[in-house]
Amino acid sequence: MVDTPQHEKRREGARVVMRVPVEVRGTAADGNPLEESTHTGVVGVQGAMFWTSRKLQIGTEVELTNRFSQQTAKFRVVWVKENREGEELWEIGVESLQTLDDFWGVRFPPKPGRH
């Protein structure tokens, strides 16, 4: 179950399935600080999906550091996929609060109609 059924409609821009090691820093849904190493499953022009061991609250700001490039950027949690019984990780969708440029090390195609 996804906390926000609108998450599919909010997506914009190109995305690619890509495992990028990241450091996540923010506040977990229980109010305690979260700092952990994980990896992405999907990256995009305006955000990413990654997994964490603790649930994050929608709307929470997090900081991701790409461990390949050592670049850091701020993101907002836009959806959280509930973990099923027996699963240990939460699937988290985030959107960037700043222009990502080459944050992921991927050159995304321009939006249709923009050259």
C-alpha positions as CSV (number, residue, x, y, z in Angstrom):
1,M,0.0,0.0,0.0
2,V,1.3,3.5,-0.8
3,D,0.6,6.4,1.5
4,T,-0.1,8.7,-1.4
5,P,-2.1,7.3,-4.3
6,Q,-1.2,10.5,-6.2
7,H,2.5,9.6,-6.4
8,E,2.2,8.1,-9.9
9,K,0.6,11.4,-11.2
10,R,3.2,13.6,-9.7
11,R,6.2,12.0,-11.4
12,E,7.8,14.1,-14.1
13,G,10.9,13.6,-16.2
14,A,13.0,10.7,-17.2
15,R,13.8,7.9,-14.8
16,V,16.2,4.9,-15.0
17,V,16.6,1.8,-12.9
18,M,20.0,2.3,-11.3
19,R,21.7,1.2,-8.1
20,V,23.6,4.2,-6.6
21,P,25.0,3.9,-3.1
22,V,23.7,6.8,-1.0
23,E,23.9,8.1,2.5
24,V,20.5,9.2,3.8
25,R,20.2,11.8,6.6
26,G,17.0,13.0,8.1
27,T,14.3,12.3,10.7
28,A,12.5,9.0,10.8
29,A,8.7,8.8,11.2
30,D,9.2,8.1,14.9
31,G,10.9,11.4,15.3
32,N,14.4,10.0,15.8
33,P,17.4,11.0,13.7
34,L,18.1,8.7,10.7
35,E,21.5,8.3,9.1
36,E,22.1,5.2,7.1
37,S,23.9,3.8,4.0
38,T,21.6,2.4,1.4
39,H,21.1,2.4,-2.4
40,T,18.7,3.7,-5.0
41,G,16.5,1.5,-7.1
42,V,15.4,4.2,-9.5
43,V,16.9,7.7,-10.2
44,G,15.4,10.5,-12.2
45,V,15.7,14.1,-13.3
46,Q,13.8,15.3,-10.3
47,G,14.1,12.5,-7.7
48,A,14.7,8.9,-6.8
49,M,13.5,5.8,-5.0
50,F,15.6,4.1,-2.3
51,W,15.1,1.8,0.6
52,T,15.6,2.5,4.3
53,S,15.4,0.3,7.5
54,R,13.0,2.9,9.1
55,K,9.9,4.5,7.9
56,L,10.0,8.2,6.7
57,Q,7.1,10.6,6.9
58,I,5.7,12.1,3.7
59,G,6.8,15.7,3.5
60,T,10.0,15.2,5.5
61,E,13.1,16.7,4.1
62,V,16.1,14.4,3.7
63,E,19.6,14.8,2.5
64,L,21.2,12.3,0.2
65,T,24.9,12.0,-0.5
66,N,25.8,10.1,-3.7
67,R,28.7,8.0,-2.4
68,F,30.2,7.7,-5.9
69,S,30.5,11.4,-6.5
70,Q,30.3,12.6,-2.9
71,Q,27.7,15.2,-4.0
72,T,24.9,16.0,-1.5
73,A,21.4,17.3,-2.3
74,K,18.2,17.9,-0.4
75,F,15.0,16.0,-1.2
76,R,11.4,15.8,0.1
77,V,9.7,12.5,0.7
78,V,6.7,12.3,-1.6
79,W,5.6,8.6,-1.1
80,V,6.3,5.7,1.1
81,K,5.5,2.1,0.2
82,E,4.3,0.2,3.3
83,N,6.6,-2.8,3.9
84,R,4.8,-6.1,4.0
85,E,5.0,-8.4,7.0
86,G,8.5,-10.0,7.0
87,E,10.1,-7.3,4.9
88,E,12.7,-5.2,6.6
89,L,13.0,-2.2,4.3
90,W,10.7,0.7,3.4
91,E,10.5,1.9,-0.2
92,I,10.8,5.7,-0.3
93,G,10.1,8.1,-3.1
94,V,11.7,11.5,-3.0
95,E,11.7,14.7,-5.2
96,S,14.6,17.1,-5.3
97,L,14.4,20.5,-3.7
98,Q,17.1,21.8,-6.0
99,T,18.3,21.3,-9.5
100,L,20.2,17.9,-9.7
101,D,22.3,18.6,-12.8
102,D,24.7,15.6,-12.9
103,F,24.0,14.4,-9.3
104,W,23.3,10.8,-10.4
105,G,26.1,10.7,-13.1
106,V,23.4,10.2,-15.8
107,R,22.6,12.4,-18.7
108,F,18.8,12.4,-19.0
109,P,17.1,13.2,-22.3
110,P,15.4,16.6,-22.5
111,K,11.6,16.8,-22.0
112,P,9.7,16.5,-25.2
113,G,9.2,19.9,-26.8
114,R,12.3,21.3,-25.2
115,H,15.5,21.4,-27.2
